[in-house]
Amino acid sequence: MKTNMGPVDRVIRLIVAAVIAVLYLTKQINGTLAIVLGVLAIVFIVTSLIGFCPLYVPFRISTKKKTKPAA
């Protein structure tokens, strides 16, 4: 499994997960919406930590910078 997420993508996902957590903890979201967003936040955290997004694979998306080969 090769990483396909760049650092900016990873940070954005962590920020979104943190915002969802704050909204839940301050009781701004509840019920089904809280569950759905909670699962999304967990997925964002896991994919950010491992640097791999399975949804990017079928579309051949990569936000990771390409490294130049040594000359």
Beta strands, then each sheet from edge to edge (+ up, - down):
end
